[in-house]
Amino acid sequence: MAKNGLLFTRSDCTFSAWMGAMAMVVVAMLLFAGYFGFFYNFELRNSICG
């Protein structure tokens, strides 16, 4: 176990760093899309109902 930990520490750190960055990008994209989707739908609904 310790030997494996020593062997894979470096690649593990790189991998987790990449995963963290990717997760942050995905979350940012989702927030961005949700934010604009909400306002787009809001405007659309107002123009249809109004």
Sequence and secondary structure as in RCSB ss.txt:
>XXXX:A:sequence
MAKNGLLFTRSDCTFSAWMGAMAMVVVAMLLFAGYFGFFYNFELRNSICG
>XXXX:A:secstr
 HHHHHHHHHHHHHHHHHHHHHHHHHHHHHHHHHHHHHHHHHHHHHHHH 
